[in-house]
Amino acid sequence: MLTGKTVLLGVTGGIAAYKAACLASALHKLHAGVEVVMTEHATKFVAPLTFEQLTGRRCMVDTFDRNFSHQVEHIALADRTDLVLIAPATANVCAKLAHGLADDMLTTTVLACTCPKIIAPAMNTNMYQNPVTRDNLDILRRYGWEVIAPDSGHLACGTTGPGRMPEPEVLLQHVLRVLALPHDLEGKRVLVTAGPTQEALDPVRYLTNHSTGKMGYALARMAMLRGAQVTLVTGPTALEPPPFVEVVPVVSAQDMFQAVTSRQDQADLIFKAAAVADYTPVDYHDDKVKKKEGDLSIPLKRTRDILQHLGDHRRPGQVICGFSMETRDMLANSAAKLEKKHVDMICANNLKVAGAGFGTDTNVITLITREGAEELPLLSKEEAAGRIIDRALTLLEGR
């Protein structure tokens, strides 16, 4: 996802510098060009050779290194950098960057960078909470830096509290949010539903379906990576929610109806990928229903139709996308659903097609609009999500 992008990874003199090596490796595996610039103190914790082996590029420390090319190296590096990430950032480096001091290779290069900048402060709790440090971080925010708050926990210095650098995977997600995809959804609000619902019969049992939520979660993540402000209304799943997304957990179809309809007016794009129960038990039993001789019948009643409500109560300019899981007559049933629900697009798939359906990491989707049907090939769910968002964005721009 980072092919063709250059990340300047600044490493300063803290014990968390060892985590930066894992981050450099992760960025390299995503095909980013990783330029590591270390302070002199950082080299006391991790050798530059470590980063050179992980990135395949020379690690820079000394501004006046005679082995540099004839170019002014810190300026040339600044010009080709797409994102600056300082991790870990000591209190000293935070202070220097906040006040424009440039007395080493790292601070000199960063001062010349015009690209987005992220900083991950990591230090002793008292140093982090010192008003001077907090002021310096506020100054950086004012100058457009993204400041990643440190984790809390037991620190290497023996204290417990905030100051620990987040794990490399967390920092990687911050990089991906900035660089992975063009931000063509910047300023847009996206509402996604995902997962199954659970309709309780008693404290022990419920009715549900086989949905895992993977398609909806992929839509939420891809919309976030494209710059949207995303709200994910999700039924119970085993998935890790995508980062930088507002997650609204629900259980029943009624819970989801209330969560979605209370937020629908704020959304520019709505993707209703959840597999919502069509029926729910008429009666809920406060105690477990005991086994008896003979058969058991469970009276059911219809749940409220969320997609129909969205289509009937849309605000002008809004694009609504529903999903249709079929086992036969997919095109006919989905086209009828498009008209009946008054929505803009139906993403249809056939449970009987290999690679489609519940629980897989792939999908085979047909995008149905009033202009016709477009059958997509077998794709990963994230790739399919990207194609769905592309089509929805085209509809939005045509309004």
C-alpha positions as CSV (number, residue, x, y, z in Angstrom):
1,M,0.0,0.0,0.0
2,L,3.0,2.3,0.3
3,T,4.7,1.7,-3.0
4,G,6.4,4.9,-4.3
5,K,6.1,6.6,-0.9
6,T,9.0,7.8,1.1
7,V,8.8,7.9,4.9
8,L,11.4,9.7,6.9
9,L,11.6,7.8,10.2
10,G,13.4,9.9,12.9
11,V,14.7,7.9,15.8
12,T,15.8,9.7,19.0
13,G,17.6,8.7,22.1
14,G,15.1,6.8,24.2
15,I,14.9,3.1,25.2
16,A,11.8,2.8,22.8
17,A,14.2,3.1,19.9
18,Y,14.2,-0.7,19.6
19,K,10.6,-0.5,18.6
20,A,11.5,1.8,15.8
21,A,13.4,-1.1,14.2
22,C,10.2,-3.2,14.0
23,L,8.3,-0.2,12.5
24,A,11.0,0.3,9.9
25,S,10.7,-3.4,8.9
26,A,6.9,-3.2,8.7
27,L,7.1,-0.1,6.5
28,H,9.7,-1.7,4.2
29,K,7.5,-4.8,3.8
30,L,4.7,-2.5,2.6
31,H,7.2,-1.3,-0.1
32,A,7.7,2.2,1.4
33,G,11.1,3.8,0.9
34,V,12.2,4.2,4.5
35,E,14.9,6.8,5.2
36,V,16.0,6.5,8.8
37,V,17.7,9.5,10.5
38,M,19.0,9.0,14.0
39,T,20.2,11.4,16.6
40,E,23.7,10.7,18.1
41,H,22.0,9.6,21.4
42,A,19.8,7.2,19.5
43,T,22.8,5.2,18.3
44,K,23.6,4.4,21.9
45,F,20.4,2.3,22.0
46,V,20.3,0.8,18.5
47,A,23.1,0.6,16.0
48,P,22.5,2.3,12.6
49,L,23.5,-0.9,10.9
50,T,20.3,-2.5,12.3
51,F,18.1,0.0,10.3
52,E,20.3,-0.4,7.2
53,Q,19.8,-4.1,7.2
54,L,16.0,-3.7,7.7
55,T,15.5,-1.0,5.1
56,G,18.2,-1.6,2.5
57,R,19.2,2.1,2.8
58,R,21.9,4.0,4.5
59,C,21.0,5.3,8.0
60,M,21.9,9.0,8.5
61,V,23.3,10.5,11.7
62,D,25.9,13.1,10.9
63,T,24.9,16.2,8.9
64,F,28.5,16.6,7.7
65,D,29.1,13.0,6.7
66,R,31.6,13.2,3.8
67,N,30.1,10.1,2.2
68,F,27.0,11.9,1.2
69,S,26.5,12.8,-2.4
70,H,27.4,16.3,-3.8
71,Q,23.8,17.4,-2.9
72,V,22.9,19.1,0.3
73,E,21.7,15.9,1.8
74,H,19.2,17.1,4.3
75,I,17.5,19.3,1.7
76,A,17.4,16.6,-0.9
77,L,16.0,14.2,1.6
78,A,13.4,16.7,2.7
79,D,12.3,17.2,-0.9
80,R,11.7,13.6,-1.6
81,T,9.9,12.8,1.8
82,D,6.2,12.1,1.7
83,L,5.8,11.8,5.5
84,V,7.9,12.5,8.6
85,L,7.4,10.2,11.6
86,I,9.5,10.8,14.8
87,A,9.3,7.7,16.9
88,P,10.4,7.7,19.6
89,A,10.6,11.4,20.3
90,T,12.4,12.5,23.4
91,A,11.4,15.6,25.4
92,N,14.5,17.3,24.1
93,V,13.7,16.7,20.4
94,C,10.1,17.7,20.9
95,A,11.3,21.0,22.4
96,K,13.8,21.6,19.5
97,L,11.2,20.9,16.8
98,A,8.6,23.1,18.5
99,H,11.0,26.1,18.5
100,G,12.6,25.6,15.1
101,L,16.1,24.6,16.5
102,A,18.1,22.7,13.9
103,D,21.5,21.5,15.3
104,D,21.7,17.9,13.9
105,M,20.8,15.9,10.9
106,L,17.3,15.0,12.1
107,T,16.1,18.5,13.2
108,T,17.8,20.2,10.2
109,T,16.1,17.8,7.7
110,V,12.7,18.0,9.4
111,L,12.8,21.8,9.5
112,A,13.1,21.7,5.7
113,C,10.2,19.2,5.2
114,T,6.9,20.5,3.9
115,C,5.1,17.2,4.0
116,P,2.7,15.9,6.8
117,K,4.5,15.2,10.1
118,I,3.7,12.8,13.0
119,I,5.5,12.6,16.3
120,A,5.3,9.9,19.0
121,P,6.6,11.3,22.3
122,A,8.1,8.7,24.6
123,M,9.7,9.5,27.9
124,N,9.5,9.4,31.7
125,T,5.9,10.2,33.0
126,N,7.0,13.3,34.9
127,M,8.9,14.6,31.9
128,Y,5.8,14.0,29.7
129,Q,3.4,15.6,32.2
130,N,5.7,18.6,32.8
131,P,3.9,21.8,31.6
132,V,6.8,22.8,29.4
133,T,6.6,19.5,27.5
134,R,2.9,19.8,27.2
135,D,3.2,23.3,25.9
136,N,5.8,22.2,23.3
137,L,3.5,19.4,22.1
138,D,0.6,22.0,21.8
139,I,3.0,24.2,19.7
140,L,3.7,21.3,17.4
141,R,-0.1,20.7,17.0
142,R,-0.6,24.3,16.2
143,Y,2.1,24.0,13.4
144,G,0.2,21.1,11.9
145,W,2.0,18.1,13.5
146,E,-0.1,15.1,14.5
147,V,0.9,14.1,18.1
148,I,0.3,10.5,19.0
149,A,-0.5,10.2,22.7
150,P,1.8,7.8,24.5
151,D,0.5,4.6,26.2
152,S,0.3,4.2,29.9
153,G,2.0,1.4,31.8
154,H,5.2,0.4,33.5
155,L,8.2,2.3,32.0
156,A,11.8,1.3,31.7
157,C,12.7,4.0,34.2
158,G,10.7,2.1,36.8
159,T,7.7,4.5,37.0
160,T,4.2,3.7,36.0
161,G,2.1,6.1,33.9
162,P,1.8,7.7,30.5
163,G,5.0,7.9,28.5
164,R,5.4,4.6,26.7
165,M,5.6,4.6,23.0
166,P,2.7,2.8,21.2
167,E,3.4,-0.5,19.6
168,P,4.8,-0.4,16.0
169,E,1.5,-1.7,14.6
170,V,-0.3,1.3,16.0
171,L,2.2,3.7,14.5
172,L,2.0,1.9,11.2
173,Q,-1.8,2.5,11.1
174,H,-1.1,6.3,11.5
175,V,1.2,6.1,8.5
176,L,-1.3,4.2,6.4
177,R,-4.1,6.7,7.2
178,V,-2.0,9.5,5.8
179,L,-0.2,7.8,2.8
180,A,-2.0,4.6,1.8
181,L,-4.7,6.0,-0.5
182,P,-5.7,9.3,-2.1
183,H,-8.0,11.2,0.2
184,D,-10.9,11.6,-2.3
185,L,-13.4,11.3,0.6
186,E,-11.9,14.1,2.6
187,G,-14.7,16.1,4.3
188,K,-17.3,13.3,3.7
189,R,-19.2,11.5,6.4
190,V,-19.6,7.8,5.8
191,L,-22.0,5.5,7.8
192,V,-21.4,1.7,7.5
193,T,-23.4,-1.2,9.1
194,A,-21.8,-4.6,9.6
195,G,-22.1,-8.0,11.1
196,P,-25.1,-10.0,12.3
197,T,-27.8,-9.1,14.8
198,Q,-28.9,-11.3,17.7
199,E,-32.6,-11.7,18.5
200,A,-32.9,-12.9,22.1
201,L,-35.4,-15.7,22.9
202,D,-34.3,-16.0,26.6
203,P,-31.1,-15.3,28.6
204,V,-29.4,-18.2,27.0
205,R,-30.6,-18.4,23.3
206,Y,-30.9,-16.1,20.4
207,L,-31.6,-16.2,16.7
208,T,-28.8,-15.0,14.4
209,N,-27.1,-15.7,11.0
210,H,-23.6,-16.6,9.6
211,S,-22.4,-13.0,9.0
212,T,-18.9,-12.3,10.3
213,G,-18.9,-8.6,9.5
214,K,-15.8,-8.8,7.2
215,M,-17.4,-6.9,4.3
216,G,-18.7,-4.0,6.4
217,Y,-15.4,-3.7,8.3
218,A,-13.5,-3.6,5.0
219,L,-15.8,-0.8,3.8
220,A,-15.2,1.2,7.0
221,R,-11.4,0.8,6.8
222,M,-11.1,1.7,3.2
223,A,-13.4,4.7,3.6
224,M,-11.2,5.8,6.5
225,L,-8.0,5.4,4.5
226,R,-9.6,7.6,1.8
227,G,-10.0,10.4,4.3
228,A,-13.7,10.0,5.3
229,Q,-15.1,10.5,8.8
230,V,-16.5,7.0,9.3
231,T,-19.1,5.7,11.8
232,L,-19.4,1.9,12.0
233,V,-22.6,0.4,13.5
234,T,-21.7,-3.2,14.1
235,G,-23.5,-6.2,15.5
236,P,-21.5,-8.8,17.5
237,T,-18.4,-10.0,15.6
238,A,-14.9,-11.4,16.5
239,L,-13.2,-8.7,14.4
240,E,-10.8,-6.0,15.5
241,P,-12.5,-2.7,14.7
242,P,-10.6,-0.6,12.1
243,P,-8.6,2.3,13.7
244,F,-9.7,6.0,13.5
245,V,-13.3,4.9,13.1
246,E,-16.2,5.7,15.4
247,V,-17.6,2.3,16.4
248,V,-21.2,1.9,17.7
249,P,-21.8,-1.6,19.0
250,V,-25.3,-3.0,18.8
251,V,-27.0,-6.4,19.4
252,S,-30.5,-6.6,18.1
253,A,-32.2,-5.4,14.9
254,Q,-34.0,-2.8,16.9
255,D,-30.7,-1.6,18.4
256,M,-29.3,-1.2,14.9
257,F,-32.4,0.6,13.6
258,Q,-32.1,3.2,16.4
259,A,-28.3,3.6,16.0
260,V,-28.6,4.0,12.2
261,T,-31.7,6.2,11.9
262,S,-30.4,8.6,14.6
263,R,-27.2,9.2,12.5
264,Q,-28.5,8.9,8.9
265,D,-29.0,12.7,8.3
266,Q,-25.3,13.4,9.0
267,A,-24.0,10.9,6.4
268,D,-23.1,11.6,2.8
269,L,-22.6,7.9,2.0
270,I,-24.4,5.0,3.7
271,F,-23.3,1.4,3.2
272,K,-25.7,-1.0,4.8
273,A,-23.7,-4.2,4.8
274,A,-25.1,-5.7,8.0
275,A,-27.1,-8.9,7.9
276,V,-30.0,-7.7,9.9
277,A,-32.5,-10.3,11.2
278,D,-35.8,-10.1,9.3
279,Y,-37.7,-11.6,12.2
280,T,-37.5,-11.6,16.0
281,P,-39.3,-13.6,18.7
282,V,-42.7,-12.2,19.6
283,D,-42.0,-12.9,23.3
284,Y,-38.8,-12.7,25.4
285,H,-38.6,-15.1,28.3
286,D,-36.9,-13.8,31.5
287,D,-35.9,-17.4,32.4
288,K,-34.4,-20.1,30.2
289,V,-37.0,-22.0,28.2
290,K,-36.9,-25.5,29.5
291,K,-36.9,-28.6,27.3
292,K,-40.2,-30.4,27.1
293,E,-41.6,-33.4,25.4
294,G,-42.5,-32.8,21.7
295,D,-41.7,-29.9,19.4
296,L,-41.4,-26.3,20.2
297,S,-42.8,-23.4,18.1
298,I,-41.4,-19.9,18.4
299,P,-43.7,-17.2,17.1
300,L,-41.8,-14.5,15.2
301,K,-42.6,-11.0,14.1
302,R,-41.1,-8.7,11.5
303,T,-38.3,-6.4,12.5
304,R,-38.2,-2.8,11.2
305,D,-36.7,-2.5,7.7
306,I,-33.7,-0.3,8.1
307,L,-32.9,0.0,4.4
308,Q,-36.5,0.9,3.5
309,H,-36.5,3.6,6.2
310,L,-33.2,5.0,4.9
311,G,-34.5,5.1,1.4
312,D,-37.9,6.6,2.4
313,H,-36.3,9.3,4.6
314,R,-33.1,10.2,2.7
315,R,-31.9,13.8,2.7
316,P,-31.1,15.5,-0.6
317,G,-27.7,14.6,-2.1
318,Q,-27.2,11.5,0.0
319,V,-26.1,8.1,-1.6
320,I,-27.4,4.9,-0.1
321,C,-26.0,1.5,-0.9
322,G,-27.7,-1.7,0.3
323,F,-26.5,-5.3,0.1
324,S,-28.3,-8.4,-1.2
325,M,-27.3,-12.0,-0.4
326,E,-29.2,-14.4,-2.6
327,T,-29.1,-18.1,-3.5
328,R,-31.2,-17.8,-6.7
329,D,-32.4,-15.2,-9.2
330,M,-29.8,-12.8,-7.8
331,L,-30.1,-10.1,-10.5
332,A,-33.9,-10.0,-10.6
333,N,-34.3,-10.0,-6.8
334,S,-31.6,-7.4,-6.3
335,A,-33.0,-5.1,-9.0
336,A,-36.4,-5.3,-7.4
337,K,-34.9,-4.5,-4.1
338,L,-33.2,-1.4,-5.5
339,E,-36.5,0.0,-6.7
340,K,-38.6,-1.0,-3.7
341,K,-36.1,0.4,-1.1
342,H,-35.6,3.7,-3.0
343,V,-31.8,3.4,-2.8
344,D,-29.0,4.1,-5.2
345,M,-27.1,0.9,-5.4
346,I,-27.4,-2.7,-4.4
347,C,-24.2,-4.9,-4.0
348,A,-25.4,-8.3,-4.8
349,N,-23.7,-11.7,-4.3
350,N,-24.7,-15.3,-4.5
351,L,-24.0,-17.5,-1.5
352,K,-23.6,-20.5,-3.8
353,V,-20.7,-18.9,-5.8
354,A,-17.2,-20.0,-4.7
355,G,-15.4,-17.2,-2.9
356,A,-18.5,-15.2,-2.1
357,G,-20.7,-15.2,1.0
358,F,-20.2,-15.4,4.7
359,G,-16.8,-15.8,6.5
360,T,-14.6,-15.7,3.4
361,D,-11.8,-13.1,2.8
362,T,-13.0,-12.7,-0.8
363,N,-16.2,-11.7,-2.5
364,V,-17.8,-11.8,-5.9
365,I,-20.1,-8.8,-6.2
366,T,-22.4,-7.4,-8.8
367,L,-23.0,-3.6,-8.5
368,I,-26.6,-2.8,-9.5
369,T,-27.7,0.7,-10.1
370,R,-30.4,2.3,-12.3
371,E,-27.8,2.5,-15.1
372,G,-27.3,-1.2,-15.1
373,A,-25.3,-4.0,-13.5
374,E,-21.5,-4.3,-13.3
375,E,-20.1,-7.7,-12.3
376,L,-16.9,-7.6,-10.4
377,P,-14.3,-10.5,-10.5
378,L,-13.3,-12.4,-7.4
379,L,-11.6,-9.9,-5.2
380,S,-10.4,-9.6,-1.6
381,K,-13.0,-7.9,0.5
382,E,-10.9,-4.8,0.8
383,E,-10.4,-4.7,-2.9
384,A,-14.2,-5.2,-3.4
385,A,-14.8,-2.4,-0.8
386,G,-12.6,-0.1,-2.8
387,R,-14.6,-0.8,-6.0
388,I,-17.9,-0.3,-4.2
389,I,-16.7,3.1,-2.8
390,D,-15.5,4.1,-6.2
391,R,-19.0,3.5,-7.7
392,A,-20.8,5.2,-4.8
393,L,-18.5,8.2,-5.0
394,T,-19.3,8.5,-8.7
395,L,-23.0,8.6,-7.8
396,L,-22.4,11.2,-5.2
397,E,-20.4,13.4,-7.5
398,G,-23.3,13.2,-10.0
399,R,-25.8,14.7,-7.7
